[in-house]
């Protein structure tokens, strides 16, 4: 047992970390620290009483309407939905972004819509969060081709199918690789009737749902594009000032397209700009520049993000 108040406080902190942060049961904590379970319970109670543990209830449906209105006004958006970021739990922030975007789709999607769908972790979270109460017979189409053995986050056809089926709608698939070696290969691939049918559908889209990637790819993205975005391509994009991408179409902080050195079968940025409403879903302060570039390029009209990212974007607009 602790022999001083300091040691007891340290033990309270240790027990609390095991229990609240690592998810161990009280029995597990007792076994780990070789103390009794009642002692663990007593230490947890004292940790709460002395303010070492502070429990806060966070409503996953809460949105900051004032901040959303401010960033929409500042960036010239149709609308912005801002959720609270979850400190030190980016995976929870991701889920809440997915939930917020799912609710927005449920409220705004119409039966005669043609919805273009991108890819990424956030859009996968959207597809897993849908629970519409009203069926809507719309058409969903992927905005780029697919890739092989990758995580579900980047399986654009699976995301498209899941969104369509949640509402009872229909969907098409684009049976072509998302990334090819050059533009000539891409042009040849897109000449088949089935593929042309999907590409032509992009011209009839009324809505699109896209993720926004940042140029400083995380580990998962680096692995995904290892065979396509080599050092030469990265240097080329960096020299062009690329800060982000939508469907592997890169742009700079002002929203100007930055051409890559590989062929991408996704929708062109100029095509995306002509869609009536593009909903961009992205969060994390590391994506602030990419989101701002997408806004300035007018590639999105609705933004769904978190409060820390929204504040960062506002700060950047004020200083520019």
C-alpha positions as CSV (number, residue, x, y, z in Angstrom):
1,X,0.0,0.0,0.0
2,X,1.2,3.6,-0.6
3,X,3.1,5.0,2.4
4,X,2.5,8.7,1.7
5,X,-0.2,11.0,0.2
6,X,2.0,11.6,-2.9
7,X,2.3,7.8,-3.5
8,X,-1.5,7.4,-3.0
9,X,-2.2,10.1,-5.6
10,X,0.2,8.5,-8.0
11,X,-1.6,5.2,-7.5
12,X,-5.0,6.9,-8.0
13,X,-3.7,8.3,-11.3
14,X,-2.3,4.9,-12.4
15,X,-5.6,3.0,-11.5
16,X,-7.6,5.7,-13.3
17,X,-5.5,5.4,-16.5
18,X,-5.8,1.6,-16.5
19,X,-9.6,1.8,-16.0
20,X,-10.6,4.8,-18.1
21,X,-8.0,5.1,-20.8
22,X,-6.9,1.5,-21.3
23,X,-10.4,0.0,-20.8
24,X,-9.4,-2.6,-18.2
25,X,-12.0,-3.9,-15.8
26,X,-11.6,-3.3,-12.1
27,X,-10.7,-7.0,-11.7
28,X,-8.0,-6.6,-14.4
29,X,-6.6,-3.5,-12.7
30,X,-6.5,-5.3,-9.4
31,X,-4.6,-8.2,-10.9
32,X,-2.2,-5.9,-12.7
33,X,-1.3,-3.9,-9.6
34,X,-1.6,-6.9,-7.2
35,X,-4.2,-5.2,-5.0
36,X,-7.8,-6.1,-4.2
37,X,-10.8,-5.1,-6.3
38,X,-12.4,-3.2,-3.5
39,X,-9.2,-1.1,-3.2
40,X,-9.4,-0.4,-7.0
41,X,-13.0,0.7,-6.5
42,X,-12.0,3.0,-3.5
43,X,-9.2,4.6,-5.5
44,X,-11.4,5.3,-8.5
45,X,-14.0,6.9,-6.2
46,X,-11.4,9.1,-4.6
47,X,-9.9,10.0,-8.0
48,X,-13.4,11.4,-8.9
49,X,-13.9,13.1,-5.6
50,X,-10.5,14.9,-5.8
51,X,-10.9,15.9,-9.4
52,X,-8.2,13.6,-10.8
53,X,-10.9,12.0,-12.9
54,X,-13.5,14.4,-14.4
55,X,-16.4,12.9,-16.3
56,X,-18.0,14.9,-19.0
57,X,-20.9,14.0,-21.2
58,X,-20.4,14.8,-24.9
59,X,-23.5,14.7,-27.1
60,X,-22.5,13.1,-30.4
61,X,-25.4,15.0,-32.1
62,X,-24.4,18.4,-31.0
63,X,-23.3,20.9,-33.6
64,X,-21.8,24.4,-33.1
65,X,-24.3,26.4,-35.1
66,X,-22.7,29.8,-34.5
67,X,-19.3,28.6,-35.6
68,X,-20.9,26.8,-38.6
69,X,-22.6,30.0,-39.7
70,X,-19.4,32.0,-39.3
71,X,-17.3,29.7,-41.4
72,X,-20.0,29.4,-44.0
73,X,-20.2,33.2,-44.3
74,X,-16.4,33.7,-44.3
75,X,-15.9,31.0,-47.0
76,X,-18.9,31.7,-49.1
77,X,-20.4,28.3,-48.5
78,X,-24.1,27.2,-48.7
79,X,-23.8,25.7,-45.3
80,X,-21.3,24.4,-42.8
81,X,-21.8,21.8,-40.0
82,X,-19.3,21.9,-37.2
83,X,-19.0,19.2,-34.5
84,X,-16.9,19.3,-31.4
85,X,-13.5,17.6,-31.9
86,X,-12.8,14.9,-29.3
87,X,-9.5,15.6,-27.6
88,X,-6.9,12.8,-28.0
89,X,-9.5,10.6,-29.6
90,X,-9.3,11.3,-33.4
91,X,-11.1,8.0,-34.1
92,X,-14.2,9.4,-32.2
93,X,-14.0,12.7,-34.1
94,X,-14.0,10.6,-37.3
95,X,-17.1,8.7,-36.3
96,X,-18.9,11.9,-35.3
97,X,-18.1,13.5,-38.6
98,X,-19.5,10.4,-40.3
99,X,-22.6,10.7,-38.1
100,X,-23.1,14.4,-38.9
101,X,-22.7,13.8,-42.6
102,X,-25.1,10.9,-42.5
103,X,-27.8,13.0,-40.8
104,X,-27.2,15.8,-43.4
105,X,-27.7,13.3,-46.3
106,X,-30.8,11.9,-44.6
107,X,-32.3,15.4,-44.4
108,X,-31.4,16.7,-47.8
109,X,-31.2,13.8,-50.3
110,X,-34.1,13.6,-52.7
111,X,-35.5,10.6,-54.6
112,X,-34.6,12.1,-58.0
113,X,-31.0,13.0,-57.0
114,X,-27.9,11.6,-58.7
115,X,-25.3,11.3,-56.0
116,X,-21.6,11.1,-56.8
117,X,-19.5,9.3,-54.1
118,X,-15.8,9.6,-53.3
119,X,-13.7,7.6,-50.9
120,X,-11.7,7.8,-47.7
121,X,-12.0,7.0,-44.0
122,X,-14.6,9.7,-43.3
123,X,-16.8,8.6,-46.2
124,X,-16.6,5.1,-45.0
125,X,-17.7,6.3,-41.6
126,X,-20.7,8.1,-43.3
127,X,-21.7,4.9,-45.0
128,X,-21.7,3.0,-41.7
129,X,-23.7,5.7,-39.8
130,X,-26.7,5.9,-42.1
131,X,-30.1,5.0,-40.6
132,X,-32.7,6.8,-42.8
133,X,-36.4,6.4,-41.8
134,X,-37.6,7.4,-45.3
135,X,-36.6,5.4,-48.4
136,X,-35.4,7.5,-51.4
137,X,-35.0,6.0,-54.9
138,X,-31.9,8.0,-56.0
139,X,-28.9,6.9,-58.0
140,X,-25.4,6.7,-56.5
141,X,-22.3,6.6,-58.7
142,X,-18.6,6.4,-57.8
143,X,-16.4,9.4,-58.6
144,X,-13.3,7.3,-59.4
145,X,-12.3,3.8,-60.1
146,X,-11.5,1.2,-57.5
147,X,-8.3,-0.4,-56.2
148,X,-7.5,-4.0,-55.3
149,X,-6.6,-5.4,-51.9
150,X,-7.0,-2.3,-49.7
151,X,-8.8,-1.4,-46.5
152,X,-12.6,-0.8,-46.7
153,X,-11.9,3.0,-46.3
154,X,-10.8,3.2,-49.9
155,X,-13.2,0.7,-51.5
156,X,-15.2,3.3,-53.3
157,X,-17.6,0.8,-54.8
158,X,-18.4,-0.6,-51.4
159,X,-19.0,2.9,-49.9
160,X,-21.3,3.7,-52.9
161,X,-23.3,0.5,-52.6
162,X,-23.7,0.9,-48.8
163,X,-25.0,4.5,-49.1
164,X,-27.4,3.5,-51.9
165,X,-28.7,0.4,-50.1
166,X,-29.3,2.3,-46.9
167,X,-31.9,4.4,-48.6
168,X,-33.2,1.7,-50.9
169,X,-31.6,3.5,-53.9
170,X,-29.7,2.1,-56.9
171,X,-26.0,2.4,-57.8
172,X,-23.5,1.9,-60.6
173,X,-19.9,0.8,-60.4
174,X,-16.8,2.0,-62.3
175,X,-14.9,-1.1,-63.1
176,X,-11.5,0.5,-63.8
177,X,-8.4,1.1,-61.6
178,X,-8.4,4.5,-59.8
179,X,-4.8,5.1,-60.8
180,X,-3.1,4.1,-64.0
181,X,0.4,4.8,-65.3
182,X,-0.5,7.5,-67.8
183,X,-3.3,9.5,-69.5
184,X,-3.2,7.3,-72.6
185,X,-3.9,4.2,-70.6
186,X,-6.7,6.0,-68.8
187,X,-8.3,7.2,-72.1
188,X,-8.2,3.7,-73.6
189,X,-9.8,2.2,-70.4
190,X,-12.7,4.7,-70.4
191,X,-13.7,3.9,-74.0
192,X,-15.8,0.8,-73.2
193,X,-19.6,1.2,-73.2
194,X,-20.1,0.4,-69.5
195,X,-17.5,2.8,-68.3
196,X,-18.7,5.6,-70.6
197,X,-22.1,5.1,-69.2
198,X,-20.8,5.9,-65.6
199,X,-18.6,8.8,-66.7
200,X,-21.5,10.3,-68.6
201,X,-23.6,10.1,-65.5
202,X,-21.2,12.5,-63.8
203,X,-22.7,15.2,-66.0
204,X,-26.1,14.6,-64.6
205,X,-25.1,14.7,-60.9
206,X,-27.1,16.9,-58.6
207,X,-25.1,16.2,-55.4
208,X,-21.7,14.7,-54.6
209,X,-20.2,13.5,-51.3
210,X,-16.4,13.7,-51.1
211,X,-13.5,13.4,-48.7
212,X,-10.7,15.9,-48.8
213,X,-7.1,14.6,-48.5
214,X,-4.1,16.5,-47.5
215,X,-0.8,16.4,-49.4
216,X,1.1,15.3,-46.3
217,X,-0.2,11.8,-46.6
218,X,-0.5,9.8,-43.4
219,X,0.9,6.3,-43.2
220,X,-2.1,4.6,-44.6
221,X,-2.2,6.9,-47.7
222,X,1.5,6.5,-48.2
223,X,1.1,2.7,-48.3
224,X,-1.9,3.0,-50.6
225,X,-0.2,5.1,-53.2
226,X,3.3,3.7,-52.9
227,X,3.2,2.1,-56.4
228,X,1.9,5.3,-58.0
229,X,3.1,8.4,-56.2
230,X,6.8,7.8,-56.3
231,X,9.4,10.4,-55.2
232,X,9.4,12.0,-58.7
233,X,5.6,12.5,-58.6
234,X,5.7,13.8,-55.0
235,X,8.4,16.3,-55.9
236,X,6.4,17.4,-58.9
237,X,3.3,17.9,-56.8
238,X,5.2,19.7,-54.0
239,X,6.8,22.0,-56.5
240,X,3.4,22.8,-57.8
241,X,2.2,23.8,-54.3
242,X,-0.2,20.9,-53.9
243,X,-1.9,21.0,-50.4
244,X,-4.8,18.5,-50.9
245,X,-6.8,16.4,-53.2
246,X,-10.3,15.3,-54.0
247,X,-10.6,11.9,-55.7
248,X,-6.8,12.1,-56.5
249,X,-7.2,15.4,-58.2
250,X,-4.7,17.8,-56.5
251,X,-4.9,21.5,-55.9
252,X,-3.0,24.3,-54.2
253,X,-4.0,26.6,-51.3
254,X,-5.8,28.9,-53.8
255,X,-7.8,26.0,-55.3
256,X,-5.8,25.9,-58.5
257,X,-5.4,22.4,-60.0
258,X,-2.0,20.9,-59.8
259,X,-1.5,18.2,-62.4
260,X,0.1,14.9,-61.3
261,X,2.3,12.5,-63.2
262,X,-0.1,9.6,-63.1
263,X,-3.4,8.9,-64.8
264,X,-6.4,9.2,-62.4
265,X,-9.7,7.8,-63.5
266,X,-11.6,10.1,-61.1
267,X,-13.8,13.1,-61.9
268,X,-12.0,16.2,-63.0
269,X,-12.0,19.2,-60.6
270,X,-13.7,21.4,-63.2
271,X,-16.5,18.8,-63.6
272,X,-16.9,18.7,-59.8
273,X,-17.2,22.5,-59.7
274,X,-20.3,22.2,-62.0
275,X,-22.2,19.9,-59.6
276,X,-25.1,21.7,-57.9
277,X,-24.0,20.8,-54.4
278,X,-20.8,19.1,-53.3
279,X,-20.6,18.1,-49.7
280,X,-17.1,17.9,-48.4
281,X,-16.5,15.9,-45.2
282,X,-13.1,16.3,-43.5
283,X,-11.7,17.0,-40.1
284,X,-8.3,17.4,-38.3
285,X,-6.2,20.6,-38.2
286,X,-3.7,18.9,-40.5
287,X,-6.3,19.2,-43.2
288,X,-7.0,22.9,-42.8
289,X,-5.0,24.0,-45.8
290,X,-6.5,21.3,-48.0
291,X,-10.0,22.2,-47.0
292,X,-9.3,25.9,-47.5
293,X,-8.0,25.1,-51.0
294,X,-11.1,23.1,-51.8
295,X,-13.3,26.0,-50.6
296,X,-11.3,28.6,-52.6
297,X,-11.5,26.4,-55.7
298,X,-15.3,26.2,-55.3
299,X,-15.1,22.4,-55.3
300,X,-17.4,22.2,-52.3
301,X,-20.5,24.1,-51.3
302,X,-21.2,22.4,-48.0
303,X,-18.5,21.6,-45.4
304,X,-18.8,19.2,-42.5
305,X,-15.8,19.5,-40.1
306,X,-14.8,19.8,-36.5
307,X,-14.5,22.9,-34.4
308,X,-10.7,22.9,-34.1
309,X,-10.3,22.6,-37.9
310,X,-13.0,25.3,-38.5
311,X,-11.2,27.7,-36.2
312,X,-7.9,27.0,-37.9
313,X,-9.4,27.7,-41.3
314,X,-11.0,31.0,-40.0
315,X,-7.6,32.0,-38.7
316,X,-6.0,31.3,-42.0
317,X,-8.6,33.4,-43.9
318,X,-8.2,36.3,-41.6
319,X,-4.4,36.4,-42.0
320,X,-4.4,36.0,-45.8
